[in-house]
Amino acid sequence: MRPMRGLVFGTVSLLPALFAGILAYFVFGGSAGDEWETWMYGPCYLVPGLIVGGSLYLGLRDEGEIN
């Protein structure tokens, strides 16, 4: 059950991670018409990756025994 729950959490978090990455891109100074800059790897890859990876981790962790 844990692997399936982790995959569902990770998949569902893709859309919010995309929007967070776009928001971070514009907050850190990116604009819609400019060329791609190498310093934008953080907002475009790191922020969404951390969100998806974190939700995948939360889905995979063991909750312990429920009484």
Biopython code that builds the backbone (N, CA, C, O; Angstrom):
import numpy as np
from Bio.PDB.StructureBuilder import StructureBuilder

atoms = [
    (1, "MET", "N", (0.823, -1.197, 0.000)),
    (1, "MET", "CA", (0.000, 0.000, 0.000)),
    (1, "MET", "C", (0.864, 1.256, 0.000)),
    (1, "MET", "O", (0.516, 2.241, -0.652)),
    (2, "ARG", "N", (1.982, 1.238, 0.720)),
    (2, "ARG", "CA", (2.822, 2.427, 0.803)),
    (2, "ARG", "C", (3.362, 2.876, -0.552)),
    (2, "ARG", "O", (3.322, 4.074, -0.832)),
    (3, "PRO", "N", (3.872, 1.971, -1.426)),
    (3, "PRO", "CA", (4.365, 2.451, -2.722)),
    (3, "PRO", "C", (3.268, 3.099, -3.578)),
    (3, "PRO", "O", (3.512, 4.107, -4.243)),
    (4, "MET", "N", (2.092, 2.534, -3.561)),
    (4, "MET", "CA", (0.999, 3.109, -4.348)),
    (4, "MET", "C", (0.594, 4.466, -3.789)),
    (4, "MET", "O", (0.341, 5.401, -4.549)),
    (5, "ARG", "N", (0.531, 4.580, -2.469)),
    (5, "ARG", "CA", (0.183, 5.861, -1.852)),
    (5, "ARG", "C", (1.246, 6.901, -2.164)),
    (5, "ARG", "O", (0.919, 8.058, -2.430)),
    (6, "GLY", "N", (2.512, 6.507, -2.137)),
    (6, "GLY", "CA", (3.592, 7.428, -2.467)),
    (6, "GLY", "C", (3.511, 7.906, -3.902)),
    (6, "GLY", "O", (3.724, 9.088, -4.172)),
    (7, "LEU", "N", (3.204, 7.002, -4.833)),
    (7, "LEU", "CA", (3.069, 7.394, -6.231)),
    (7, "LEU", "C", (1.869, 8.321, -6.452)),
    (7, "LEU", "O", (1.944, 9.259, -7.245)),
    (8, "VAL", "N", (0.784, 8.059, -5.760)),
    (8, "VAL", "CA", (-0.390, 8.923, -5.881)),
    (8, "VAL", "C", (-0.069, 10.310, -5.327)),
    (8, "VAL", "O", (-0.405, 11.311, -5.959)),
    (9, "PHE", "N", (0.569, 10.390, -4.168)),
    (9, "PHE", "CA", (0.942, 11.688, -3.593)),
    (9, "PHE", "C", (1.864, 12.444, -4.538)),
    (9, "PHE", "O", (1.672, 13.637, -4.774)),
    (10, "GLY", "N", (2.866, 11.753, -5.082)),
    (10, "GLY", "CA", (3.802, 12.391, -6.003)),
    (10, "GLY", "C", (3.140, 12.866, -7.271)),
    (10, "GLY", "O", (3.453, 13.949, -7.767)),
    (11, "THR", "N", (2.225, 12.071, -7.808)),
    (11, "THR", "CA", (1.535, 12.435, -9.038)),
    (11, "THR", "C", (0.593, 13.621, -8.820)),
    (11, "THR", "O", (0.527, 14.529, -9.649)),
    (12, "VAL", "N", (-0.123, 13.606, -7.715)),
    (12, "VAL", "CA", (-1.063, 14.691, -7.432)),
    (12, "VAL", "C", (-0.324, 16.006, -7.184)),
    (12, "VAL", "O", (-0.869, 17.076, -7.456)),
    (13, "SER", "N", (0.891, 15.944, -6.678)),
    (13, "SER", "CA", (1.633, 17.169, -6.377)),
    (13, "SER", "C", (2.329, 17.757, -7.603)),
    (13, "SER", "O", (2.967, 18.803, -7.485)),
    (14, "LEU", "N", (2.231, 17.129, -8.769)),
    (14, "LEU", "CA", (2.887, 17.660, -9.962)),
    (14, "LEU", "C", (2.340, 19.026, -10.373)),
    (14, "LEU", "O", (3.119, 19.926, -10.685)),
    (15, "LEU", "N", (1.043, 19.194, -10.380)),
    (15, "LEU", "CA", (0.455, 20.460, -10.807)),
    (15, "LEU", "C", (0.788, 21.604, -9.838)),
    (15, "LEU", "O", (1.202, 22.670, -10.293)),
    (16, "PRO", "N", (0.624, 21.423, -8.526)),
    (16, "PRO", "CA", (1.044, 22.508, -7.625)),
    (16, "PRO", "C", (2.549, 22.787, -7.703)),
    (16, "PRO", "O", (2.970, 23.933, -7.547)),
    (17, "ALA", "N", (3.359, 21.757, -7.941)),
    (17, "ALA", "CA", (4.798, 21.968, -8.069)),
    (17, "ALA", "C", (5.119, 22.770, -9.319)),
    (17, "ALA", "O", (6.031, 23.597, -9.303)),
    (18, "LEU", "N", (4.390, 22.542, -10.394)),
    (18, "LEU", "CA", (4.584, 23.318, -11.621)),
    (18, "LEU", "C", (4.262, 24.790, -11.372)),
    (18, "LEU", "O", (5.032, 25.666, -11.764)),
    (19, "PHE", "N", (3.149, 25.065, -10.734)),
    (19, "PHE", "CA", (2.788, 26.447, -10.446)),
    (19, "PHE", "C", (3.775, 27.104, -9.480)),
    (19, "PHE", "O", (4.088, 28.284, -9.635)),
    (20, "ALA", "N", (4.267, 26.366, -8.494)),
    (20, "ALA", "CA", (5.260, 26.911, -7.571)),
    (20, "ALA", "C", (6.564, 27.223, -8.302)),
    (20, "ALA", "O", (7.206, 28.231, -8.010)),
    (21, "GLY", "N", (6.960, 26.376, -9.244)),
    (21, "GLY", "CA", (8.160, 26.631, -10.033)),
    (21, "GLY", "C", (8.015, 27.857, -10.912)),
    (21, "GLY", "O", (8.951, 28.649, -11.027)),
    (22, "ILE", "N", (6.857, 28.028, -11.535)),
    (22, "ILE", "CA", (6.609, 29.214, -12.362)),
    (22, "ILE", "C", (6.619, 30.474, -11.495)),
    (22, "ILE", "O", (7.202, 31.487, -11.882)),
    (23, "LEU", "N", (5.989, 30.416, -10.343)),
    (23, "LEU", "CA", (5.977, 31.559, -9.438)),
    (23, "LEU", "C", (7.389, 31.896, -8.975)),
    (23, "LEU", "O", (7.767, 33.067, -8.947)),
    (24, "ALA", "N", (8.176, 30.881, -8.610)),
    (24, "ALA", "CA", (9.554, 31.114, -8.178)),
    (24, "ALA", "C", (10.396, 31.697, -9.302)),
    (24, "ALA", "O", (11.267, 32.529, -9.046)),
    (25, "TYR", "N", (10.157, 31.284, -10.532)),
    (25, "TYR", "CA", (10.876, 31.822, -11.681)),
    (25, "TYR", "C", (10.661, 33.329, -11.799)),
    (25, "TYR", "O", (11.612, 34.085, -11.997)),
    (26, "PHE", "N", (9.415, 33.756, -11.677)),
    (26, "PHE", "CA", (9.133, 35.181, -11.800)),
    (26, "PHE", "C", (9.579, 35.966, -10.566)),
    (26, "PHE", "O", (9.990, 37.120, -10.688)),
    (27, "VAL", "N", (9.504, 35.359, -9.384)),
    (27, "VAL", "CA", (9.948, 36.029, -8.158)),
    (27, "VAL", "C", (11.460, 36.279, -8.205)),
    (27, "VAL", "O", (11.928, 37.320, -7.742)),
    (28, "PHE", "N", (12.224, 35.334, -8.759)),
    (28, "PHE", "CA", (13.677, 35.478, -8.815)),
    (28, "PHE", "C", (14.151, 36.269, -10.031)),
    (28, "PHE", "O", (15.349, 36.293, -10.312)),
    (29, "GLY", "N", (13.252, 36.907, -10.749)),
    (29, "GLY", "CA", (13.654, 37.831, -11.785)),
    (29, "GLY", "C", (13.521, 37.352, -13.210)),
    (29, "GLY", "O", (13.998, 38.035, -14.115)),
    (30, "GLY", "N", (12.909, 36.235, -13.455)),
    (30, "GLY", "CA", (12.698, 35.777, -14.821)),
    (30, "GLY", "C", (11.558, 36.549, -15.467)),
    (30, "GLY", "O", (10.676, 37.063, -14.780)),
    (31, "SER", "N", (11.581, 36.625, -16.776)),
    (31, "SER", "CA", (10.468, 37.264, -17.476)),
    (31, "SER", "C", (10.068, 36.392, -18.654)),
    (31, "SER", "O", (10.821, 35.503, -19.052)),
    (32, "ALA", "N", (8.915, 36.633, -19.202)),
    (32, "ALA", "CA", (8.348, 35.757, -20.216)),
    (32, "ALA", "C", (9.099, 35.814, -21.547)),
    (32, "ALA", "O", (9.113, 34.816, -22.268)),
    (33, "GLY", "N", (9.727, 36.946, -21.903)),
    (33, "GLY", "CA", (10.325, 37.076, -23.225)),
    (33, "GLY", "C", (11.834, 36.854, -23.264)),
    (33, "GLY", "O", (12.420, 36.852, -24.346)),
    (34, "ASP", "N", (12.469, 36.670, -22.129)),
    (34, "ASP", "CA", (13.933, 36.559, -22.092)),
    (34, "ASP", "C", (14.418, 35.172, -22.487)),
    (34, "ASP", "O", (13.667, 34.197, -22.470)),
    (35, "GLU", "N", (15.707, 35.113, -22.847)),
    (35, "GLU", "CA", (16.362, 33.830, -23.107)),
    (35, "GLU", "C", (16.515, 33.060, -21.798)),
    (35, "GLU", "O", (16.469, 33.640, -20.713)),
    (36, "TRP", "N", (16.698, 31.750, -21.918)),
    (36, "TRP", "CA", (16.902, 30.897, -20.751)),
    (36, "TRP", "C", (18.234, 31.233, -20.106)),
    (36, "TRP", "O", (19.250, 31.335, -20.793)),
    (37, "GLU", "N", (18.237, 31.401, -18.819)),
    (37, "GLU", "CA", (19.451, 31.701, -18.066)),
    (37, "GLU", "C", (19.855, 30.476, -17.253)),
    (37, "GLU", "O", (18.993, 29.753, -16.754)),
    (38, "THR", "N", (21.142, 30.238, -17.117)),
    (38, "THR", "CA", (21.608, 29.062, -16.376)),
    (38, "THR", "C", (21.353, 29.190, -14.885)),
    (38, "THR", "O", (21.297, 28.176, -14.190)),
    (39, "TRP", "N", (21.196, 30.407, -14.369)),
    (39, "TRP", "CA", (20.964, 30.568, -12.944)),
    (39, "TRP", "C", (19.537, 30.241, -12.547)),
    (39, "TRP", "O", (19.209, 30.280, -11.361)),
    (40, "MET", "N", (18.685, 29.922, -13.499)),
    (40, "MET", "CA", (17.296, 29.612, -13.204)),
    (40, "MET", "C", (17.050, 28.119, -12.991)),
    (40, "MET", "O", (15.896, 27.689, -12.983)),
    (41, "TYR", "N", (18.095, 27.324, -12.821)),
    (41, "TYR", "CA", (17.899, 25.903, -12.539)),
    (41, "TYR", "C", (17.181, 25.697, -11.211)),
    (41, "TYR", "O", (16.385, 24.766, -11.089)),
    (42, "GLY", "N", (17.437, 26.528, -10.224)),
    (42, "GLY", "CA", (16.794, 26.395, -8.918)),
    (42, "GLY", "C", (15.291, 26.513, -8.977)),
    (42, "GLY", "O", (14.586, 25.596, -8.556)),
    (43, "PRO", "N", (14.776, 27.631, -9.493)),
    (43, "PRO", "CA", (13.320, 27.772, -9.540)),
    (43, "PRO", "C", (12.634, 26.778, -10.471)),
    (43, "PRO", "O", (11.510, 26.353, -10.207)),
    (44, "CYS", "N", (13.302, 26.408, -11.552)),
    (44, "CYS", "CA", (12.632, 25.571, -12.551)),
    (44, "CYS", "C", (12.760, 24.074, -12.294)),
    (44, "CYS", "O", (11.916, 23.295, -12.738)),
    (45, "TYR", "N", (13.796, 23.671, -11.588)),
    (45, "TYR", "CA", (13.992, 22.245, -11.335)),
    (45, "TYR", "C", (14.013, 21.908, -9.844)),
    (45, "TYR", "O", (13.421, 20.912, -9.429)),
    (46, "LEU", "N", (14.680, 22.715, -9.049)),
    (46, "LEU", "CA", (14.846, 22.390, -7.633)),
    (46, "LEU", "C", (13.538, 22.547, -6.852)),
    (46, "LEU", "O", (13.172, 21.666, -6.075)),
    (47, "VAL", "N", (12.840, 23.654, -7.054)),
    (47, "VAL", "CA", (11.598, 23.891, -6.308)),
    (47, "VAL", "C", (10.545, 22.821, -6.619)),
    (47, "VAL", "O", (10.017, 22.217, -5.685)),
    (48, "PRO", "N", (10.216, 22.562, -7.901)),
    (48, "PRO", "CA", (9.233, 21.503, -8.172)),
    (48, "PRO", "C", (9.736, 20.117, -7.752)),
    (48, "PRO", "O", (8.954, 19.286, -7.289)),
    (49, "GLY", "N", (11.032, 19.873, -7.912)),
    (49, "GLY", "CA", (11.576, 18.574, -7.520)),
    (49, "GLY", "C", (11.466, 18.324, -6.024)),
    (49, "GLY", "O", (11.158, 17.212, -5.594)),
    (50, "LEU", "N", (11.718, 19.360, -5.237)),
    (50, "LEU", "CA", (11.589, 19.213, -3.785)),
    (50, "LEU", "C", (10.136, 18.994, -3.370)),
    (50, "LEU", "O", (9.864, 18.219, -2.453)),
    (51, "ILE", "N", (9.211, 19.666, -4.033)),
    (51, "ILE", "CA", (7.789, 19.488, -3.701)),
    (51, "ILE", "C", (7.334, 18.070, -4.040)),
    (51, "ILE", "O", (6.703, 17.408, -3.216)),
    (52, "VAL", "N", (7.651, 17.602, -5.244)),
    (52, "VAL", "CA", (7.240, 16.252, -5.652)),
    (52, "VAL", "C", (7.973, 15.203, -4.813)),
    (52, "VAL", "O", (7.362, 14.232, -4.366)),
    (53, "GLY", "N", (9.270, 15.391, -4.598)),
    (53, "GLY", "CA", (10.031, 14.438, -3.788)),
    (53, "GLY", "C", (9.557, 14.388, -2.343)),
    (53, "GLY", "O", (9.500, 13.316, -1.740)),
    (54, "GLY", "N", (9.218, 15.546, -1.789)),
    (54, "GLY", "CA", (8.709, 15.585, -0.419)),
    (54, "GLY", "C", (7.367, 14.892, -0.279)),
    (54, "GLY", "O", (7.138, 14.164, 0.687)),
    (55, "SER", "N", (6.487, 15.113, -1.232)),
    (55, "SER", "CA", (5.190, 14.439, -1.149)),
    (55, "SER", "C", (5.330, 12.939, -1.401)),
    (55, "SER", "O", (4.596, 12.144, -0.813)),
    (56, "LEU", "N", (6.260, 12.544, -2.265)),
    (56, "LEU", "CA", (6.527, 11.120, -2.459)),
    (56, "LEU", "C", (7.049, 10.497, -1.167)),
    (56, "LEU", "O", (6.641, 9.397, -0.794)),
    (57, "TYR", "N", (7.950, 11.203, -0.489)),
    (57, "TYR", "CA", (8.475, 10.712, 0.786)),
    (57, "TYR", "C", (7.368, 10.594, 1.837)),
    (57, "TYR", "O", (7.308, 9.609, 2.572)),
    (58, "LEU", "N", (6.500, 11.595, 1.903)),
    (58, "LEU", "CA", (5.400, 11.544, 2.868)),
    (58, "LEU", "C", (4.468, 10.368, 2.588)),
    (58, "LEU", "O", (3.926, 9.774, 3.520)),
    (59, "GLY", "N", (4.280, 10.029, 1.320)),
    (59, "GLY", "CA", (3.438, 8.889, 0.979)),
    (59, "GLY", "C", (4.107, 7.558, 1.269)),
    (59, "GLY", "O", (3.428, 6.569, 1.545)),
    (60, "LEU", "N", (5.437, 7.523, 1.209)),
    (60, "LEU", "CA", (6.153, 6.263, 1.420)),
    (60, "LEU", "C", (6.481, 5.973, 2.878)),
    (60, "LEU", "O", (6.741, 4.821, 3.225)),
    (61, "ARG", "N", (6.475, 6.978, 3.732)),
    (61, "ARG", "CA", (6.881, 6.745, 5.118)),
    (61, "ARG", "C", (5.855, 5.892, 5.851)),
    (61, "ARG", "O", (4.672, 5.866, 5.509)),
    (62, "ASP", "N", (6.344, 5.203, 6.860)),
    (62, "ASP", "CA", (5.504, 4.288, 7.638)),
    (62, "ASP", "C", (4.768, 5.090, 8.710)),
    (62, "ASP", "O", (5.371, 5.902, 9.411)),
    (63, "GLU", "N", (3.478, 4.859, 8.830)),
    (63, "GLU", "CA", (2.671, 5.578, 9.826)),
    (63, "GLU", "C", (2.617, 4.865, 11.164)),
    (63, "GLU", "O", (2.091, 5.410, 12.134)),
    (64, "GLY", "N", (3.128, 3.712, 11.229)),
    (64, "GLY", "CA", (3.040, 2.971, 12.475)),
    (64, "GLY", "C", (1.721, 2.246, 12.609)),
    (64, "GLY", "O", (0.877, 2.286, 11.715)),
    (65, "GLU", "N", (1.556, 1.586, 13.733)),
    (65, "GLU", "CA", (0.349, 0.803, 13.951)),
    (65, "GLU", "C", (-0.766, 1.679, 14.504)),
    (65, "GLU", "O", (-0.549, 2.450, 15.439)),
    (66, "ILE", "N", (-1.942, 1.563, 13.937)),
    (66, "ILE", "CA", (-3.103, 2.330, 14.386)),
    (66, "ILE", "C", (-3.939, 1.438, 15.309)),
    (66, "ILE", "O", (-4.307, 0.326, 14.932)),
    (67, "ASN", "N", (-4.235, 1.920, 16.501)),
    (67, "ASN", "CA", (-5.021, 1.141, 17.466)),
    (67, "ASN", "C", (-6.476, 1.377, 17.308)),
    (67, "ASN", "O", (-7.279, 0.799, 18.041)),
]
sb = StructureBuilder()
sb.init_structure("model")
sb.init_model(0)
sb.init_chain("A")
sb.init_seg("    ")
for serial, (resi, resn, name, xyz) in enumerate(atoms, 1):
    if name == "N":
        sb.init_residue(resn, " ", resi, " ")
    sb.init_atom(name, np.array(xyz, "f"), 0.0, 1.0, " ", f" {name:<3s}", serial, name[0])
structure = sb.get_structure()
